[in-house]
């Protein structure tokens, strides 16, 4: 999919959010060919934002490409990293996908599953805006922290 113009602005306040900063770090880490060298943070994170127009250009049925899968994994790695930072407990993400893009994403802390997400249509993975990314991520992290607090024995085991 060719992206003509960036939808994330350089001055977007959400670029400073923990999830966006960590995702950019994750995406840079998997950039083995230095594609992102010299790119702004807005340009790196921009493909994660799927506006209505962008979503229209992606077929309803399709298999996810490697770049989309890498972004999906970077997202769950970032969630795990932030959970780990907030709790001091190791959080391990696991993403299992079929070649058609169906599967499951889990984040475990100790023996406790703190995030469990069924994945469908992963070839259309993204968020409507960086604000949407931040809000959904914050909700997921808060839920995870609540589970860790409630079932601390399983999380620290």
ChimeraX attribute file (.defattr): number of C-alpha atoms within 10 A of each C-alpha:
attribute: neighborCount
match mode: 1-to-1
recipient: residues
	/A:1	7
	/A:2	6
	/A:3	9
	/A:4	6
	/A:5	8
	/A:6	14
	/A:7	17
	/A:8	20
	/A:9	13
	/A:10	12
	/A:11	9
	/A:12	11
	/A:13	10
	/A:14	19
	/A:15	20
	/A:16	12
	/A:17	14
	/A:18	15
	/A:19	22
	/A:20	22
	/A:21	15
	/A:22	19
	/A:23	24
	/A:24	21
	/A:25	15
	/A:26	20
	/A:27	19
	/A:28	18
	/A:29	11
	/A:30	12
	/A:31	12
	/A:32	9
	/A:33	8
	/A:34	11
	/A:35	10
	/A:36	14
	/A:37	10
	/A:38	8
	/A:39	10
	/A:40	12
	/A:41	19
	/A:42	20
	/A:43	17
	/A:44	19
	/A:45	20
	/A:46	19
	/A:47	20
	/A:48	21
	/A:49	21
	/A:50	20
	/A:51	14
	/A:52	9
	/A:53	8
	/A:54	15
	/A:55	15
	/A:56	11
	/A:57	12
	/A:58	13
	/A:59	11
	/A:60	11
	/A:61	11
	/A:62	14
	/A:63	17
	/A:64	20
	/A:65	13
	/A:66	10
	/A:67	10
	/A:68	18
	/A:69	17
	/A:70	15
	/A:71	21
	/A:72	21
	/A:73	20
	/A:74	22
	/A:75	24
	/A:76	22
	/A:77	21
	/A:78	24
	/A:79	26
	/A:80	25
	/A:81	20
	/A:82	19
	/A:83	24
	/A:84	16
	/A:85	12
	/A:86	11
	/A:87	13
	/A:88	9
	/A:89	15
	/A:90	15
	/A:91	23
	/A:92	19
	/A:93	22
	/A:94	16
	/A:95	18
	/A:96	14
	/A:97	16
	/A:98	12
	/A:99	11
	/A:100	15
	/A:101	21
	/A:102	16
	/A:103	16
	/A:104	15
	/A:105	17
	/A:106	17
	/A:107	22
	/A:108	18
	/A:109	25
	/A:110	18
	/A:111	13
	/A:112	19
	/A:113	18
	/A:114	25
	/A:115	20
	/A:116	16
	/A:117	11
	/A:118	12
	/A:119	17
	/A:120	15
	/A:121	16
	/A:122	19
	/A:123	22
	/A:124	22
	/A:125	19
	/A:126	21
	/A:127	16
	/A:128	14
	/A:129	17
	/A:130	25
	/A:131	17
	/A:132	14
	/A:133	19
	/A:134	18
	/A:135	13
	/A:136	13
	/A:137	20
	/A:138	17
	/A:139	11
	/A:140	17
	/A:141	19
	/A:142	13
	/A:143	14
	/A:144	23
	/A:145	18
	/A:146	13
	/A:147	18
	/A:148	22
	/A:149	13
	/A:150	11
	/A:151	14
	/A:152	16
	/A:153	12
	/A:154	15
	/A:155	20
	/A:156	13
	/A:157	9
